[in-house]
Amino acid sequence: MPWLDGAFLPNALEQRYRRASRMTGILPIGRLALGKPPLAAFFWSLKRDGLAPWQSAGLSAWKNDVAALWPEVAPLLTDITDADQLTFARYDHFTLRNPYSERLVHIGDAARATSPQLGQGANMALLDALALARALCSTPDLPKALQTFVAMRSLHTRLFQWASATFTPFYQSDSRVLPLIRDWLAAPLSHLPVADTLLARLVSGTLTTPLAHGDFKPWRPA
């Protein structure tokens, strides 16, 4: 949707919550081309079993809910006149036991999916691709290369899957207690010198090495 200058932060994702059961967010996403107007991505949190009731209630009722949660967002919703303009994006937590077979390697969300709270989906896919390329260059033995690929990404992906599963209920759940912990304990702690460094490393994907056993000698045919 069109970006509103001065209404939101131009370089960050902003979110508003009602406990952890309601969330809306605005993310600046740039322009489609030079000379084109700036755009924003708009998010609204909704459980899977809430989709049908949301559709039945109609857009007017939904826009009222959004405006009640974040009044400044209301002008952005003017151009939304049909529910089909919104995409219901499903997500879940899962991990493939084995991300590869004889002719196929799964990377990114196809190998392991998490909630988008940490914003690491694209980063994980890119790191998977890098690890796979390095593993394939390290040996002519394909099974060994694929095993190396899995080992290189194991620690990093496990950490972020754990972090995603742990933190998601604080932001998207029916809990009344976890949002209080989030707002009155976690939020103040995040501004402390050590905590803010750890948080920055967590959301930038560098809390642990992204490619374990990353030092290798490229294999070349004799």
Contacts in CASP RR format, 6 or more apart in sequence:
PFRMAT RR
TARGET T0000
AUTHOR 0000-0000-0000
METHOD contacts of the structure
MODEL  1
MPWLDGAFLPNALEQRYRRASRMTGILPIGRLALGKPPLAAFFWSLKRDG
LAPWQSAGLSAWKNDVAALWPEVAPLLTDITDADQLTFARYDHFTLRNPY
SERLVHIGDAARATSPQLGQGANMALLDALALARALCSTPDLPKALQTFV
AMRSLHTRLFQWASATFTPFYQSDSRVLPLIRDWLAAPLSHLPVADTLLA
RLVSGTLTTPLAHGDFKPWRPA
1 39 0 8 1.000
1 40 0 8 1.000
1 41 0 8 1.000
1 42 0 8 1.000
1 76 0 8 1.000
1 79 0 8 1.000
1 80 0 8 1.000
2 37 0 8 1.000
2 38 0 8 1.000
2 39 0 8 1.000
2 40 0 8 1.000
2 76 0 8 1.000
2 79 0 8 1.000
3 28 0 8 1.000
3 30 0 8 1.000
3 37 0 8 1.000
3 38 0 8 1.000
3 39 0 8 1.000
3 40 0 8 1.000
4 40 0 8 1.000
4 75 0 8 1.000
4 76 0 8 1.000
5 38 0 8 1.000
7 72 0 8 1.000
7 75 0 8 1.000
8 14 0 8 1.000
8 26 0 8 1.000
8 28 0 8 1.000
8 40 0 8 1.000
8 72 0 8 1.000
9 28 0 8 1.000
10 28 0 8 1.000
11 28 0 8 1.000
12 28 0 8 1.000
13 25 0 8 1.000
13 26 0 8 1.000
13 27 0 8 1.000
14 25 0 8 1.000
14 26 0 8 1.000
14 27 0 8 1.000
15 23 0 8 1.000
15 24 0 8 1.000
15 25 0 8 1.000
15 26 0 8 1.000
15 43 0 8 1.000
16 23 0 8 1.000
16 24 0 8 1.000
16 25 0 8 1.000
16 69 0 8 1.000
16 70 0 8 1.000
16 73 0 8 1.000
17 23 0 8 1.000
17 171 0 8 1.000
17 179 0 8 1.000
18 69 0 8 1.000
19 175 0 8 1.000
19 176 0 8 1.000
19 179 0 8 1.000
20 169 0 8 1.000
20 170 0 8 1.000
20 171 0 8 1.000
20 172 0 8 1.000
20 173 0 8 1.000
20 174 0 8 1.000
20 175 0 8 1.000
20 178 0 8 1.000
20 179 0 8 1.000
20 182 0 8 1.000
21 172 0 8 1.000
21 173 0 8 1.000
21 174 0 8 1.000
22 45 0 8 1.000
22 65 0 8 1.000
22 69 0 8 1.000
23 43 0 8 1.000
23 44 0 8 1.000
23 45 0 8 1.000
23 171 0 8 1.000
23 172 0 8 1.000
24 42 0 8 1.000
24 43 0 8 1.000
24 44 0 8 1.000
24 45 0 8 1.000
24 66 0 8 1.000
24 69 0 8 1.000
24 70 0 8 1.000
24 73 0 8 1.000
25 42 0 8 1.000
25 43 0 8 1.000
25 44 0 8 1.000
25 70 0 8 1.000
25 73 0 8 1.000
26 40 0 8 1.000
26 41 0 8 1.000
26 42 0 8 1.000
26 43 0 8 1.000
26 73 0 8 1.000
26 76 0 8 1.000
27 40 0 8 1.000
27 41 0 8 1.000
27 43 0 8 1.000
28 38 0 8 1.000
28 39 0 8 1.000
28 40 0 8 1.000
29 39 0 8 1.000
29 40 0 8 1.000
29 41 0 8 1.000
30 38 0 8 1.000
30 39 0 8 1.000
31 37 0 8 1.000
31 38 0 8 1.000
31 39 0 8 1.000
32 39 0 8 1.000
40 76 0 8 1.000
42 73 0 8 1.000
42 76 0 8 1.000
42 77 0 8 1.000
44 62 0 8 1.000
44 66 0 8 1.000
44 86 0 8 1.000
45 172 0 8 1.000
46 54 0 8 1.000
46 88 0 8 1.000
48 90 0 8 1.000
51 88 0 8 1.000
54 62 0 8 1.000
55 83 0 8 1.000
58 83 0 8 1.000
59 80 0 8 1.000
59 81 0 8 1.000
59 82 0 8 1.000
59 83 0 8 1.000
63 74 0 8 1.000
63 77 0 8 1.000
63 80 0 8 1.000
66 73 0 8 1.000
66 74 0 8 1.000
66 77 0 8 1.000
67 73 0 8 1.000
67 74 0 8 1.000
67 77 0 8 1.000
80 86 0 8 1.000
91 113 0 8 1.000
91 114 0 8 1.000
91 115 0 8 1.000
91 116 0 8 1.000
92 113 0 8 1.000
93 113 0 8 1.000
93 114 0 8 1.000
93 115 0 8 1.000
93 161 0 8 1.000
93 164 0 8 1.000
93 165 0 8 1.000
94 112 0 8 1.000
94 113 0 8 1.000
95 111 0 8 1.000
95 112 0 8 1.000
95 157 0 8 1.000
95 161 0 8 1.000
96 106 0 8 1.000
96 110 0 8 1.000
96 111 0 8 1.000
96 112 0 8 1.000
98 150 0 8 1.000
99 105 0 8 1.000
99 106 0 8 1.000
99 107 0 8 1.000
99 111 0 8 1.000
99 112 0 8 1.000
99 150 0 8 1.000
100 106 0 8 1.000
100 146 0 8 1.000
100 149 0 8 1.000
100 150 0 8 1.000
105 132 0 8 1.000
105 146 0 8 1.000
105 149 0 8 1.000
107 125 0 8 1.000
107 128 0 8 1.000
107 129 0 8 1.000
107 132 0 8 1.000
108 121 0 8 1.000
108 124 0 8 1.000
108 125 0 8 1.000
108 128 0 8 1.000
109 121 0 8 1.000
109 124 0 8 1.000
109 125 0 8 1.000
111 128 0 8 1.000
111 157 0 8 1.000
112 124 0 8 1.000
112 157 0 8 1.000
112 161 0 8 1.000
114 120 0 8 1.000
114 121 0 8 1.000
114 160 0 8 1.000
114 161 0 8 1.000
114 164 0 8 1.000
114 165 0 8 1.000
115 164 0 8 1.000
115 165 0 8 1.000
115 168 0 8 1.000
115 172 0 8 1.000
117 164 0 8 1.000
117 167 0 8 1.000
117 168 0 8 1.000
117 171 0 8 1.000
117 172 0 8 1.000
118 160 0 8 1.000
118 163 0 8 1.000
118 164 0 8 1.000
118 167 0 8 1.000
118 202 0 8 1.000
118 203 0 8 1.000
119 203 0 8 1.000
120 160 0 8 1.000
120 164 0 8 1.000
120 203 0 8 1.000
120 205 0 8 1.000
123 205 0 8 1.000
124 157 0 8 1.000
124 160 0 8 1.000
127 153 0 8 1.000
127 156 0 8 1.000
127 210 0 8 1.000
127 211 0 8 1.000
128 153 0 8 1.000
130 211 0 8 1.000
131 149 0 8 1.000
131 152 0 8 1.000
131 153 0 8 1.000
131 211 0 8 1.000
132 149 0 8 1.000
134 152 0 8 1.000
134 211 0 8 1.000
134 214 0 8 1.000
134 216 0 8 1.000
135 145 0 8 1.000
135 146 0 8 1.000
135 148 0 8 1.000
135 149 0 8 1.000
135 152 0 8 1.000
136 142 0 8 1.000
136 145 0 8 1.000
136 149 0 8 1.000
137 216 0 8 1.000
137 218 0 8 1.000
137 219 0 8 1.000
138 145 0 8 1.000
138 148 0 8 1.000
138 216 0 8 1.000
138 217 0 8 1.000
138 218 0 8 1.000
138 219 0 8 1.000
139 145 0 8 1.000
139 148 0 8 1.000
139 219 0 8 1.000
140 219 0 8 1.000
140 221 0 8 1.000
148 213 0 8 1.000
148 216 0 8 1.000
151 212 0 8 1.000
151 213 0 8 1.000
152 211 0 8 1.000
152 212 0 8 1.000
152 213 0 8 1.000
152 214 0 8 1.000
153 210 0 8 1.000
153 211 0 8 1.000
153 212 0 8 1.000
154 212 0 8 1.000
155 208 0 8 1.000
155 209 0 8 1.000
155 212 0 8 1.000
156 205 0 8 1.000
156 208 0 8 1.000
156 209 0 8 1.000
156 210 0 8 1.000
156 211 0 8 1.000
156 212 0 8 1.000
159 207 0 8 1.000
159 208 0 8 1.000
160 205 0 8 1.000
163 202 0 8 1.000
169 175 0 8 1.000
169 178 0 8 1.000
170 178 0 8 1.000
170 179 0 8 1.000
170 181 0 8 1.000
170 182 0 8 1.000
170 186 0 8 1.000
171 182 0 8 1.000
189 195 0 8 1.000
190 196 0 8 1.000
190 199 0 8 1.000
198 207 0 8 1.000
201 207 0 8 1.000
END
